[in-house]
Amino acid sequence: MNYRLVAKQLGLLIAMLSGLMSLVGAWSFVQWKFFGAAAERHAWWALVAAALGGMLGGGLVWLRSRSAHAHLGRRESLLLVALSWLVGAVVAGVPYFIWAHLHFQGSDVAHPFHRVADCYFESMSGLTTTGATILSDIEALPRSLLLWRALTHWLGGLGIIVLFVAVLPSLGASGKRLFRVEAPGPSPGGVRPHIRDTAQTLLWIYLGLTAVAIVALRLTGKMDLFDSVCHTLSVLSTGGFSTRNASVAAFDSVAVDIIIIVLMLVAGVNFALFYQMTQGRFSAAWKDTELRAYLLLKFVVIALVFVNMQGQDITLTTGETVDASAGQALRQSAFTTVALHTGTGFCTADYDPWPFYSRVLLVGLMFIGGCAGSTAGGIKVIRLWIGLKVLMSELERAFRPNVVRPLRVGTSIVDPDMKLGAVVYVVVLFMLLVLGAVIVQLLEIGNERCDFQTAFSASMSTICNVGPGLHGVGARENYGWFGDASKMVMSLLMALGRLEIFAILVLFTPRFWRGN
Amino acid sequence: MNYRLVAKQLGLLIAMLSGLMSLVGAWSFVQWKFFGAAAERHAWWALVAAALGGMLGGGLVWLRSRSAHAHLGRRESLLLVALSWLVGAVVAGVPYFIWAHLHFQGSDVAHPFHRVADCYFESMSGLTTTGATILSDIEALPRSLLLWRALTHWLGGLGIIVLFVAVLPSLGASGKRLFRVEAPGPSPGGVRPHIRDTAQTLLWIYLGLTAVAIVALRLTGKMDLFDSVCHTLSVLSTGGFSTRNASVAAFDSVAVDIIIIVLMLVAGVNFALFYQMTQGRFSAAWKDTELRAYLLLKFVVIALVFVNMQGQDITLTTGETVDASAGQALRQSAFTTVALHTGTGFCTADYDPWPFYSRVLLVGLMFIGGCAGSTAGGIKVIRLWIGLKVLMSELERAFRPNVVRPLRVGTSIVDPDMKLGAVVYVVVLFMLLVLGAVIVQLLEIGNERCDFQTAFSASMSTICNVGPGLHGVGARENYGWFGDASKMVMSLLMALGRLEIFAILVLFTPRFWRGN
């Protein structure tokens, strides 16, 4: 294992993350100094101090190991990816910690950000685009910190898309070949320039969508520029951090809801398809099996939840109760279904009192998640599809053991390794989810708020990178009341889910660390 | 599909089952007529009438289709196996129904056996060796019906052992090759005589164990011959029906508990190993990987539960509360762990108030179950073992995609098909378990006794053929309070779990019914 090389890349990454943080710090300073934003008095300081520390630390690590070269091998890449999120969340959480200690100095207020575990949870939730928060009063934060929270979503999302669509398939990472952008073949400039090109195109797509989304949200007239920016950063990465306590319901606007539904839908699609579109291959993108299954699944569940909600009052996340007119029921079922399926986790309605049947469907969708190659969580639609096909063929093998039918997804044939990989992934995600729920429940013994549904849905919501869950972590609740140990466990679950488990799990196998 | 051939075999099977029932009826008649057992007055009639009906019906079906010959193909075998349990449970449940309607004629008593769903549930629970009961007062049944209940366990267990150890491996059924008794090879008399020999040896082993168990239990002096017989029939098939309301705790005897623990342990072992022993291959049997993993798993969990129970009072299923001395804690933790892991479901202690941690371990063991080739439920230890090995190799593939290591269990190599089969089985069992829990919860909306833990553990306990669950279906509760629809769903779950899912699930695939 070439540790120096990993350190060098990680140092660079941390310095870059801190550099972006310093820009938010500068904006905060301007707001405070020139626009009289008193709330920013401690925030700009916290952001700039944390950014300087990060740039210094990251820069030093980079300097000390800059002589490292050689090729970044598979194990080095995995370690780098895992550390990027695990260490990145430390760096991204420092400004919260500094701000709370400066701002409430000498007062009796016990702000969640006084605790290391809370800061780590919040920044991990940001970088993994989960959107679970430990804050009960989000609006009390200075705007610069709200912007930084949303920015961690956007950066984490960009990292994941580039990683899963451009980097891993080109490295031939196991099971990722299905999700590759194009057929492999000798490319004149070798692998590396190819990865860079793809990554660059993806960055432009992401930036383009960001610009369009900001303009669209601003044009509704219900969001100011700041809210438009923050919600855009959050929605395109299927994150879920809002600037309001009541999440998107605070804007009380059909137009905002519709735009955000569309943006969530878009963000849950495989970005490889957008890449294909930039190459002019629109019809290939539209014919994608996973995309169609994803849309179908969504519309079916929206319809079922809509029917199931008839005649029930709906409580919004603002606390207001509205009559369930057909329009209102459709709006709320569509928003909630899309938000939970894509793992965004924005809320407009409190779905906890909804009928059992609807909640089961929603939890099922949380587990399934959006498309591979997006920032949605869960097992991904493609693995569900492969899993069902494998099940059907196993059933047939029970009475026709010698029939061999190639398993197809669209026009590609899924090889046996990928079949096994997809099914194992579903099992492992589920096992970890249950293990997480059990550990949280054990850690919270004596805490009456933590019933089994709460622990189970908290574990599911974090490992599937959704955000809200049921009961104690429902749409109108938050994760602040858990103990520190539970928060650290859930932070690990978020990282596990985000990096599709194996990048983190391999760190626990002895063979990973042995040999060169 | 050769329906006539299936009908012929099924008719024969039903006639045989009814024949055995008539023997119990005869015993009942003798008890009533010559030993003054007044309780048998309606029971012997019910048993004999049902037996005559079954022999007549089965015989007629056999007669009408007796000209059918030709080879019993794979699809015919699957259909026959599925129908044997689905229809067999109807036949075995008829005496309960007749007895209740005769015995409570003209009275206001609403006995559970007045309802078809309850009778079907009870007899399915018997034939699938689950041991879940809908009776709250077991001791109120006539002894002949108690004997018949226990006998359904024993017959169902024998059927499963012969099926999974002798028949399926010899047919080369997918995924069953690992569990085969010996290496395949040309046998002089073809496949059929070989199956018959193996089945006969298994029958002798089963009968031998039965005789030893009856004698051992009788020698304790705490059980009379009747109880010894009934509990032996129940324990060797990992069933769980007792003759007492308080299950095994009613005998209040350390000796009985120890003998039953040993018998449960034996019954959870792959019967192919006993077969090997009859061929003189003791050391091969002892070196079996699954056997060792099974024993290790059990002892580890007993130790953990034992430690976890320290200092807590223990409530027995008799309702009595005892101080948790070390001896008492060891006795109860060992009995409960072995009973739930092997899917027997006998109870001495009410484990529902035990610490959360212990209950999680016990539920985990219920899901895992005993060894393949036994009548234990769950996914079976061997599949857990293969699943963990597959997981480890998938982890290694994340950083060494080109390493190929054959996956070994003992000295055999697991081929890719069997790996996929094992993992798919775990997923499907779990999916069905969750689906079952959701359906039961939906069916029981408005029924306050059915909380989520109850529905979930009832679904798990039935599909894993255990018997008791948690909360509303805990050690001191029963399944009688569920609605009819829930009972039918749980009956299906028992059949699904018993026949390792695929034999039942294939019936729902259109391809199964197409073609010849």
Boltz contact constraints between the chains, C-beta under 6 A:
constraints:
  - contact:
      token1: [A, 74]
      token2: [B, 399]
      max_distance: 6.0
  - contact:
      token1: [A, 75]
      token2: [B, 399]
      max_distance: 6.0
  - contact:
      token1: [A, 78]
      token2: [B, 399]
      max_distance: 6.0
  - contact:
      token1: [A, 174]
      token2: [B, 397]
      max_distance: 6.0
  - contact:
      token1: [A, 174]
      token2: [B, 401]
      max_distance: 6.0
  - contact:
      token1: [A, 360]
      token2: [B, 438]
      max_distance: 6.0
  - contact:
      token1: [A, 390]
      token2: [B, 424]
      max_distance: 6.0
  - contact:
      token1: [A, 394]
      token2: [B, 424]
      max_distance: 6.0
  - contact:
      token1: [A, 395]
      token2: [B, 505]
      max_distance: 6.0
  - contact:
      token1: [A, 395]
      token2: [B, 506]
      max_distance: 6.0
  - contact:
      token1: [A, 395]
      token2: [B, 509]
      max_distance: 6.0
  - contact:
      token1: [A, 396]
      token2: [B, 511]
      max_distance: 6.0
  - contact:
      token1: [A, 397]
      token2: [B, 174]
      max_distance: 6.0
  - contact:
      token1: [A, 398]
      token2: [B, 502]
      max_distance: 6.0
  - contact:
      token1: [A, 398]
      token2: [B, 506]
      max_distance: 6.0
  - contact:
      token1: [A, 399]
      token2: [B, 74]
      max_distance: 6.0
  - contact:
      token1: [A, 399]
      token2: [B, 75]
      max_distance: 6.0
  - contact:
      token1: [A, 399]
      token2: [B, 78]
      max_distance: 6.0
  - contact:
      token1: [A, 399]
      token2: [B, 506]
      max_distance: 6.0
  - contact:
      token1: [A, 401]
      token2: [B, 174]
      max_distance: 6.0
  - contact:
      token1: [A, 416]
      token2: [B, 416]
      max_distance: 6.0
  - contact:
      token1: [A, 420]
      token2: [B, 420]
      max_distance: 6.0
  - contact:
      token1: [A, 423]
      token2: [B, 423]
      max_distance: 6.0
  - contact:
      token1: [A, 423]
      token2: [B, 424]
      max_distance: 6.0
  - contact:
      token1: [A, 424]
      token2: [B, 390]
      max_distance: 6.0
  - contact:
      token1: [A, 424]
      token2: [B, 394]
      max_distance: 6.0
  - contact:
      token1: [A, 424]
      token2: [B, 423]
      max_distance: 6.0
  - contact:
      token1: [A, 426]
      token2: [B, 427]
      max_distance: 6.0
  - contact:
      token1: [A, 427]
      token2: [B, 426]
      max_distance: 6.0
  - contact:
      token1: [A, 427]
      token2: [B, 427]
      max_distance: 6.0
  - contact:
      token1: [A, 438]
      token2: [B, 360]
      max_distance: 6.0
  - contact:
      token1: [A, 502]
      token2: [B, 398]
      max_distance: 6.0
  - contact:
      token1: [A, 505]
      token2: [B, 395]
      max_distance: 6.0
  - contact:
      token1: [A, 506]
      token2: [B, 395]
      max_distance: 6.0
  - contact:
      token1: [A, 506]
      token2: [B, 398]
      max_distance: 6.0
  - contact:
      token1: [A, 506]
      token2: [B, 399]
      max_distance: 6.0
  - contact:
      token1: [A, 509]
      token2: [B, 395]
      max_distance: 6.0
  - contact:
      token1: [A, 511]
      token2: [B, 396]
      max_distance: 6.0
